[in-house]
Amino acid sequence: MGFQKILVQVTWVGVILAEMASAAVAAPLANRDCPKMCGNLEIPYPFGTTKDCYLDEFFFIDCKLISSTGLYEPRFANIIVTNISYHGHLDILMFIANACYNETGFESRNEPYLRVGANYTISSTQNQLVAVGCDTYAFLSAYRNNEQFAIGCTSICQSISNVINGSCSGIGCCEVMIPPGLKNFTLLPRSYNNHKRKSYKRNEHLILKTENRKELSRQKFDMKRMKRFQMYETLERIGKKAGNIRRLWRDMLGRERSSGFK
């Protein structure tokens, strides 16, 4: 029997949000013959999956047929999209950062990064950096206004037995807000002692529940198999060619469904 491995998880919680800027020229509607769905996902204009069905290359959704499942998977810049909101949100799956240790301190590590395009930004109000573990410190490294910076937090505890289910209580996890205007980041998970303490050697781990963002629970779960976590992305500015996308979507949906636009 091999060594039991302990996983430190650092993940991104929430929504990549941004405000859409207005422009002087109204954007044209998509062709009525354009595909409206990719698998189970609705694709509203200005996004589209085929030529002449999206505003420009920044709104192209690649609808890929996955041979292993026989299902179509919408991708934006090779990132899996799970929802496109009329409020301008792109829901995406973000890779989880993790560091996995055995009893000798051997480590395998994953440090994912994200780069968003010129039309997008990462929300400072809807996203948080959350680190999960009892011997953990974690960083988010990024650039803002061409200057590099890093933010992070620390979580130290004897075991996860005192962890409270629900939102992060500060025992076995930590969280930190991010600054506005980010277009990139790299997640960096770290351990103080490489999890050599025997009290960490157990099968019960903290996981993040994607259906309830920001909520944690103690469950028996093989986190080594968990590769991605839900994330959301939103338009920041479209440019003059796009026109007033808010007004466009309001006209398409009607006043009742577009009440979120002001």
C-alpha positions as CSV (number, residue, x, y, z in Angstrom):
1,M,0.0,0.0,0.0
2,G,1.4,3.4,-1.0
3,F,1.6,6.5,1.1
4,Q,-1.6,8.3,1.8
5,K,-1.5,11.7,0.0
6,I,-2.7,15.0,1.4
7,L,-4.0,17.6,-1.0
8,V,-3.8,21.4,-0.4
9,Q,-6.4,23.0,-2.5
10,V,-6.5,26.6,-3.7
11,T,-9.3,27.6,-5.9
12,W,-11.0,30.6,-7.4
13,V,-14.6,31.3,-6.3
14,G,-17.2,33.5,-7.9
15,V,-17.7,35.4,-11.0
16,I,-15.5,37.2,-13.5
17,L,-17.6,40.3,-13.8
18,A,-17.2,43.5,-15.6
19,E,-19.2,46.5,-16.8
20,M,-20.0,46.8,-20.5
21,A,-19.3,50.2,-22.0
22,S,-21.7,52.0,-24.3
23,A,-20.9,53.1,-27.8
24,A,-22.5,55.3,-30.3
25,V,-23.4,52.8,-33.0
26,A,-25.9,50.0,-32.5
27,A,-24.8,46.5,-33.3
28,P,-26.6,44.4,-35.8
29,L,-28.6,41.3,-34.8
30,A,-27.3,37.9,-35.6
31,N,-28.7,36.0,-38.6
32,R,-31.9,34.1,-37.7
33,D,-30.3,30.9,-39.1
34,C,-27.4,31.0,-36.6
35,P,-27.2,28.1,-34.2
36,K,-28.8,29.1,-30.9
37,M,-27.5,26.2,-28.8
38,C,-24.2,24.3,-28.2
39,G,-25.2,21.2,-26.3
40,N,-27.5,22.4,-23.5
41,L,-26.0,25.9,-23.5
42,E,-27.9,28.8,-25.1
43,I,-25.6,31.1,-27.2
44,P,-27.0,34.7,-27.3
45,Y,-25.7,37.3,-29.7
46,P,-23.1,38.9,-29.8
47,F,-21.6,35.4,-29.1
48,G,-21.9,32.8,-31.8
49,T,-20.5,29.4,-32.9
50,T,-20.3,29.8,-36.7
51,K,-19.1,32.4,-39.2
52,D,-21.2,35.6,-39.5
53,C,-23.1,34.6,-36.3
54,Y,-20.8,36.4,-33.8
55,L,-19.8,40.1,-33.5
56,D,-16.1,39.5,-33.9
57,E,-13.4,37.0,-32.9
58,F,-13.7,38.1,-29.2
59,F,-17.2,36.6,-29.2
60,F,-16.6,33.3,-30.9
61,I,-17.7,30.2,-29.0
62,D,-16.1,27.0,-30.3
63,C,-18.7,24.3,-30.1
64,K,-16.6,21.1,-29.9
65,L,-17.9,17.5,-30.2
66,I,-16.2,15.5,-27.5
67,S,-15.6,12.0,-28.9
68,S,-15.4,10.3,-25.4
69,T,-18.9,11.5,-24.4
70,G,-20.6,12.2,-27.7
71,L,-21.6,15.6,-26.3
72,Y,-20.9,19.1,-27.5
73,E,-18.8,21.3,-25.3
74,P,-18.8,25.1,-25.7
75,R,-15.3,26.7,-25.3
76,F,-14.2,30.3,-25.2
77,A,-10.4,30.6,-25.9
78,N,-10.1,26.9,-25.1
79,I,-11.9,27.5,-21.7
80,I,-15.1,25.5,-21.0
81,V,-18.2,27.7,-20.9
82,T,-21.1,26.5,-18.8
83,N,-23.4,29.5,-19.1
84,I,-23.7,32.9,-20.9
85,S,-25.8,35.4,-19.0
86,Y,-27.7,38.3,-20.6
87,H,-26.2,40.4,-17.9
88,G,-22.8,39.9,-19.6
89,H,-21.5,37.0,-17.5
90,L,-19.6,34.1,-19.0
91,D,-19.6,31.1,-16.6
92,I,-16.4,29.1,-17.1
93,L,-14.6,26.2,-15.5
94,M,-11.2,27.2,-14.0
95,F,-8.5,24.7,-13.2
96,I,-7.9,24.1,-9.5
97,A,-4.5,24.8,-8.0
98,N,-3.3,22.1,-5.7
99,A,-0.2,20.7,-4.0
100,C,-0.2,17.0,-3.1
101,Y,2.2,15.5,-0.5
102,N,3.0,12.1,0.9
103,E,4.5,11.2,4.3
104,T,8.0,11.9,3.1
105,G,7.1,15.4,1.9
106,F,7.2,14.5,-1.8
107,E,5.1,17.0,-3.7
108,S,3.2,17.2,-6.9
109,R,1.9,20.6,-7.7
110,N,-0.5,22.3,-10.2
111,E,-0.3,26.1,-10.6
112,P,-3.0,27.2,-13.2
113,Y,-3.2,30.6,-14.7
114,L,-5.8,32.6,-16.6
115,R,-5.4,35.4,-19.1
116,V,-8.6,37.2,-20.3
117,G,-8.9,39.2,-23.5
118,A,-9.1,42.9,-24.0
119,N,-12.9,42.9,-23.7
120,Y,-12.9,41.2,-20.3
121,T,-11.8,41.8,-16.8
122,I,-11.9,39.8,-13.6
123,S,-14.4,41.0,-11.0
124,S,-13.2,42.3,-7.7
125,T,-16.7,42.0,-6.2
126,Q,-17.7,38.6,-7.3
127,N,-14.4,36.7,-7.0
128,Q,-12.3,35.6,-4.0
129,L,-9.1,33.6,-3.5
130,V,-9.9,30.7,-1.2
131,A,-7.2,28.4,0.2
132,V,-8.2,25.2,1.9
133,G,-5.9,23.2,4.2
134,C,-4.4,23.0,7.7
135,D,-0.8,23.7,6.7
136,T,-1.4,26.1,3.9
137,Y,-0.4,29.5,2.5
138,A,-1.4,30.5,-1.0
139,F,-0.7,33.4,-3.3
140,L,-2.4,34.9,-6.3
141,S,0.3,36.5,-8.6
142,A,-0.9,39.0,-11.2
143,Y,-0.1,42.1,-13.2
144,R,-2.1,45.3,-13.0
145,N,-1.2,48.4,-14.9
146,N,1.9,46.6,-16.1
147,E,3.1,46.1,-12.5
148,Q,3.4,42.7,-10.9
149,F,2.0,42.1,-7.4
150,A,0.8,39.2,-5.2
151,I,-1.9,38.7,-2.6
152,G,-2.4,35.7,-0.3
153,C,-3.6,34.2,2.9
154,T,-2.6,31.5,5.5
155,S,-4.5,28.6,7.1
156,I,-3.0,26.7,10.0
157,C,-4.9,24.2,12.2
158,Q,-4.3,20.9,14.0
159,S,-6.8,18.9,11.9
160,I,-10.0,19.5,10.0
161,S,-12.2,18.1,12.7
162,N,-13.0,21.6,13.9
163,V,-13.8,22.9,10.5
164,I,-17.4,24.3,10.3
165,N,-19.5,23.4,7.3
166,G,-20.7,26.4,5.3
167,S,-18.8,29.5,4.4
168,C,-15.2,29.8,5.3
169,S,-14.9,30.3,9.1
170,G,-11.1,30.8,9.1
171,I,-10.4,27.3,10.5
172,G,-9.0,25.1,7.8
173,C,-9.4,27.8,5.2
174,C,-8.7,31.4,4.4
175,E,-10.0,33.8,1.8
176,V,-8.9,37.2,0.5
177,M,-10.5,39.8,-1.9
178,I,-8.8,40.8,-5.1
179,P,-8.2,44.3,-6.6
180,P,-10.3,45.5,-9.5
181,G,-9.2,45.6,-13.1
182,L,-7.3,42.3,-13.3
183,K,-6.9,40.5,-16.6
184,N,-4.6,37.8,-15.5
185,F,-3.6,35.7,-12.5
186,T,-1.6,32.6,-11.5
187,L,-2.6,30.5,-8.4
188,L,0.3,29.4,-6.2
189,P,-0.4,26.8,-3.4
190,R,2.2,26.3,-0.8
191,S,2.7,24.3,2.5
192,Y,4.8,25.3,5.5
193,N,5.8,21.8,6.5
194,N,5.0,19.7,3.4
195,H,2.2,18.2,5.5
196,K,4.5,15.9,7.5
197,R,2.4,16.1,10.6
198,K,0.5,12.8,11.3
199,S,-2.6,14.8,12.3
200,Y,-3.0,15.8,8.7
201,K,-2.9,12.2,7.5
202,R,-6.5,11.3,7.0
203,N,-9.0,10.6,4.3
204,E,-11.3,13.5,5.1
205,H,-10.7,16.7,3.1
206,L,-12.2,20.1,2.6
207,I,-13.8,20.6,-0.8
208,L,-15.5,23.5,-2.4
209,K,-19.0,22.8,-3.5
210,T,-19.6,24.3,-7.0
211,E,-23.3,24.5,-6.7
212,N,-23.0,26.8,-3.6
213,R,-20.2,29.2,-4.2
214,K,-18.1,30.2,-1.2
215,E,-19.4,27.2,0.8
216,L,-17.1,24.5,2.2
217,S,-17.9,21.1,3.6
218,R,-16.0,18.2,5.2
219,Q,-16.5,15.2,3.0
220,K,-14.7,12.0,2.1
221,F,-13.6,13.0,-1.4
222,D,-10.8,12.2,-3.7
223,M,-9.7,15.7,-4.5
224,K,-6.9,14.4,-6.8
225,R,-9.7,13.7,-9.3
226,M,-11.2,17.1,-9.1
227,K,-9.6,19.1,-11.9
228,R,-11.8,22.2,-12.5
229,F,-14.0,24.6,-10.5
230,Q,-16.9,26.8,-11.6
231,M,-16.0,30.4,-12.5
232,Y,-17.7,33.3,-14.2
233,E,-16.6,35.8,-16.7
234,T,-18.2,39.1,-17.9
235,L,-17.7,41.7,-20.6
236,E,-15.9,44.9,-19.7
237,R,-16.0,46.9,-22.9
238,I,-17.0,46.0,-26.4
239,G,-15.7,48.8,-28.5
240,K,-17.4,51.1,-31.0
241,K,-18.2,48.3,-33.4
242,A,-20.3,46.5,-30.8
243,G,-22.5,49.4,-30.1
244,N,-24.7,49.5,-27.0
245,I,-24.9,45.8,-26.1
246,R,-27.1,46.5,-23.1
247,R,-29.7,48.1,-25.2
248,L,-29.4,45.3,-27.8
249,W,-30.1,42.6,-25.2
250,R,-32.9,44.7,-23.6
251,D,-34.6,44.9,-27.0
252,M,-34.2,41.2,-27.6
253,L,-35.5,40.2,-24.2
254,G,-38.1,42.8,-23.4
255,R,-38.4,45.0,-20.4
256,E,-39.3,42.2,-18.0
257,R,-36.3,40.0,-18.5
258,S,-33.8,42.8,-18.9
259,S,-34.7,44.6,-15.7
260,G,-31.1,44.2,-14.5
261,F,-29.9,46.7,-17.0
262,K,-29.9,50.4,-16.1
